[in-house]
Amino acid sequence: MEENYILSVCGRQTVGESSDKIELQAPASYVQRGSSRYITYKEYDPQNPEKHYRTTVRIDENNVVTVMKGGEENHHLILEKGRRHKCEYNTPFGSIMMGVYTDMVNVDLDEHGGSLTVHYSIDIDAELASSNELTITVRETPTEK
């Protein structure tokens, strides 16, 4: 995997009246295979910096976004505008089955990078657990002259 892009991720989660924001930057791979684009990067465990997880974001020709995270907390999240998907989220304590409803997907990507924004909600046992916004930006790593 050639990490020739810079990835910026901003995730915002709202639960009731409380909101939390997570931001990260990392080197990433960004490629097109067939009609899908793939963004792949490593996330490091804040409590154990030697431990990392590979995350892959796939955007298909219909703007269906699939987020696949490996490791102990692996999950497979399908984000498709106007649809609810059941997704399994694995944790060190066990698996959780979640419903994921996506109400907005905005893809502005080309061969040089760009951005992706998704708004979605998560429910557990049909109870709203959180409202979420995910923004991913990829840009080519500047070349030194």
PyMOL commands that set and color helices and strands:
alter all, ss='L'
color gray80, all
select strands_A, chain A and resi 5-15+18-33+36-45+48-59+65-69+75-79+84-91+94-110+113-124+127-140
alter strands_A, ss='S'
color yellow, strands_A
deselect
rebuild
show_as cartoon
